[in-house]
Amino acid sequence: MSKLWLLQNLKIFEHLSKKDIGLIDDLSKMEYYKENDTIYLGESQSSHIYILKKGNIKITLSTECGKEFIVEILKPDEIFGNFGDYVFDGEASFDFLNAESAFALTDAEVCKFKKDDFDKILNLYPVIGNRVLKLIGLRFKYISTKITSLAYKSLDARISEVLIYLANNFGVEEVLVPSSINILERCIQINIKFKLTHEEISNLTGASRQRTTIVLDKLKNLGIIDFRKKKIIIKDLNKLKEIAGLQ
């Protein structure tokens, strides 16, 4: 499969002509990563911008004591890398994002640009610049909401919120055949597409692995979630929303 074809099918470049895509093709490089591969560490990404074509990437920050904190999990068509020089609405700086690291959560295909070359693309095609700013703004809003959750919500609520986030963004619905009329309202479960360890879930919530495991076991015993081959199954999304205070 050619890089040109992959670029044509990235949403950020939709509606561009073949000639325009050809120019972008000349300025980009397609890279392939296996599950758990390192894409970049900290400020080593400072000269590049990345667009995820296939798979899932986790974006992390390290605390002063060395603990990993998962800022977010990316899906195809999302952009990441050096945003420190970009400004949203003329005010908000994204400098702190330049301390992020990125790892392949699954096998992944990534379109990579040198920062200077990506700036050329933004100058040539303002519509792409607008899309990039919108994506950065949405990421900043999500991160701000997550920080608020860490500060004010209980661990049960935070873990439930993370599970809802995973279900909404990376879940696949599975229709079950009910054994009785009493469980008709729970005949659909949501399977998360990739594996997540208890450690990774704790890194998404800012809690210790031990405390996270206690909450996950409690949710499993209540029949709200389950696990299959290290993948999470959401059996009662409404109950998670109730625990998270979203209903």
C-alpha positions in Angstrom: 0.0 0.0 0.0 1.6 3.3 -1.1 2.3 6.2 1.2 0.4 8.5 -1.3 -2.7 6.3 -0.8 -2.4 6.5 3.0 -2.1 10.3 2.9 -5.2 10.6 0.6 -7.2 8.7 3.3 -6.2 10.9 6.2 -9.1 13.1 7.2 -6.9 16.1 7.9 -5.9 16.1 4.2 -9.4 15.4 2.7 -10.6 17.6 -0.2 -7.0 18.3 -1.2 -6.1 17.7 -4.9 -3.8 14.9 -6.0 -1.2 17.5 -6.8 -1.4 18.9 -3.3 -1.2 15.4 -1.7 1.8 14.7 -3.9 3.6 17.7 -2.3 2.7 16.5 1.2 3.9 13.1 0.2 7.3 14.6 -0.6 7.5 16.2 2.8 6.5 13.2 4.9 7.7 9.8 6.0 5.6 6.7 6.9 6.8 4.8 9.9 5.6 1.5 11.3 5.7 0.4 15.0 5.1 -2.8 16.8 3.0 -3.0 20.1 5.0 -1.4 23.0 7.6 0.3 20.6 8.8 3.8 21.7 7.9 6.5 19.2 9.6 9.3 21.1 10.7 10.2 24.6 10.1 13.6 26.2 11.5 16.5 24.3 13.2 14.3 21.7 10.0 14.8 19.5 10.7 18.6 19.4 11.5 18.6 15.7 8.6 16.5 14.4 4.8 16.3 14.0 3.0 13.0 13.7 -0.4 11.9 12.4 -1.6 8.4 13.4 -2.9 6.4 10.4 -3.5 3.0 12.0 -3.5 1.5 15.5 -3.5 3.2 18.9 -0.8 5.3 20.6 -0.6 6.2 24.3 0.7 9.7 25.2 2.4 9.8 28.6 4.1 12.2 31.0 6.5 11.2 33.8 6.1 12.5 37.3 9.0 13.7 39.4 9.2 10.3 41.2 9.3 8.5 37.8 5.7 7.2 37.6 4.1 7.2 34.2 0.9 9.1 33.7 -1.1 8.4 30.6 -2.5 11.7 29.3 -4.6 10.1 26.6 -4.9 7.3 24.1 -5.0 8.3 20.4 -6.9 6.7 17.5 -6.4 7.0 13.8 -6.4 10.5 12.2 -5.2 12.2 15.4 -2.2 14.4 15.4 0.6 14.5 18.1 4.2 15.6 18.6 5.6 19.1 19.0 2.8 21.6 19.7 4.8 23.9 21.9 5.1 26.6 19.2 1.5 26.6 18.3 -1.1 28.8 19.9 -4.8 28.3 20.2 -7.1 31.4 20.0 -4.0 33.6 20.3 -3.6 32.9 24.1 -3.1 29.4 25.3 0.4 28.0 25.0 0.8 24.2 24.6 4.5 24.2 25.8 3.8 21.5 28.4 2.9 19.0 25.7 6.5 19.0 24.6 7.4 16.9 27.6 5.2 14.1 26.5 6.4 10.6 25.4 4.6 8.4 22.9 4.4 4.6 22.8 2.6 2.2 20.5 -0.3 0.6 22.4 -1.0 -1.7 19.4 0.8 -2.1 16.1 0.7 1.3 14.5 1.3 3.2 11.2 2.4 6.9 11.7 2.9 9.7 9.2 5.9 11.8 10.3 6.8 15.3 9.3 9.7 17.5 10.2 8.4 20.5 12.1 9.7 23.0 9.5 8.0 21.0 6.7 4.7 20.8 8.5 4.8 24.6 9.0 5.2 24.9 5.3 2.1 22.8 4.8 0.1 25.0 7.2 1.2 28.1 5.4 0.3 26.7 2.0 -3.1 25.3 3.1 -4.8 27.5 5.8 -7.7 25.0 5.9 -5.3 22.4 7.3 -4.1 24.9 9.9 -7.6 25.4 11.1 -8.2 21.7 11.4 -4.9 21.3 13.4 -5.9 24.1 15.8 -9.3 22.6 16.3 -7.7 19.2 17.1 -5.2 20.8 19.5 -8.1 22.7 21.2 -10.1 19.5 21.6 -7.0 17.8 23.1 -6.4 20.7 25.5 -10.1 20.6 26.6 -9.9 16.9 27.2 -6.7 17.2 29.2 -8.2 20.1 31.3 -11.3 18.0 32.1 -9.1 15.1 33.1 -7.0 17.2 35.4 -10.3 18.5 37.1 -11.4 14.9 37.5 -8.1 13.9 39.2 -8.5 16.8 41.6 -12.1 16.4 42.7 -13.4 12.9 42.0 -13.1 9.7 44.0 -11.0 6.9 42.6 -14.2 4.8 41.9 -15.6 7.7 39.9 -12.2 8.3 38.1 -11.8 4.7 37.1 -15.5 4.6 35.9 -14.9 7.7 33.9 -11.8 6.2 32.2 -13.8 3.0 31.4 -16.5 5.2 29.8 -13.9 7.0 27.8 -12.5 3.7 26.6 -16.0 2.4 25.7 -17.0 5.5 23.8 -13.7 5.8 21.8 -12.4 2.3 21.5 -15.3 0.0 22.2 -17.0 -2.5 19.9 -20.6 -3.5 20.8 -21.4 -7.2 21.0 -25.1 -8.2 21.1 -25.7 -11.1 23.5 -28.6 -13.5 23.4 -30.5 -13.0 26.7 -31.4 -16.0 28.8 -34.4 -14.4 30.4 -36.6 -11.3 29.9 -35.2 -9.8 33.1 -31.8 -9.0 31.5 -33.0 -7.6 28.2 -31.7 -4.2 29.1 -28.2 -5.6 29.5 -28.0 -7.7 26.3 -25.4 -5.5 24.8 -21.8 -5.4 26.1 -18.9 -3.3 24.9 -15.5 -4.8 24.2 -12.4 -2.6 24.3 -10.4 -3.3 21.2 -6.9 -3.5 22.8 -5.3 -4.9 25.9 -4.7 -2.7 29.0 -3.0 -3.9 32.1 -4.0 -2.8 35.6 -0.8 -0.8 35.7 -1.9 1.1 32.5 -5.4 1.8 33.9 -3.8 3.1 37.1 -1.6 5.4 34.9 -4.8 6.7 33.3 -6.3 7.6 36.6 -3.2 8.8 38.6 -3.7 6.1 41.2 -1.5 3.2 42.5 -1.8 -0.1 40.7 -2.9 -1.8 44.0 -5.8 0.7 44.6 -6.8 0.4 40.9 -7.0 -3.4 41.1 -9.2 -3.2 44.2 -11.7 -0.9 42.4 -11.6 -3.0 39.2 -12.2 -6.2 41.1 -15.2 -4.6 42.9 -16.7 -3.5 39.5 -16.2 -7.0 38.2 -17.8 -8.6 41.3 -20.8 -6.3 40.8 -21.2 -7.5 37.2 -20.4 -4.1 35.7 -17.2 -5.1 33.9 -15.3 -8.3 33.0 -12.0 -9.3 31.5 -11.3 -11.6 28.6 -7.7 -12.3 27.5 -6.5 -9.0 29.2 -9.2 -7.0 27.4 -11.9 -5.1 29.2 -15.5 -5.8 28.7 -18.1 -3.2 29.7 -21.3 -5.0 30.8 -23.2 -2.1 32.3 -22.3 1.3 30.8 -25.2 3.1 32.6 -23.9 1.9 36.0 -20.5 3.2 35.2 -22.0 6.6 34.3 -23.9 6.6 37.6 -20.7 5.9 39.6 -18.8 8.6 37.6 -21.6 11.1 38.4 -22.5 11.5 34.7 -26.2 10.7 35.1 
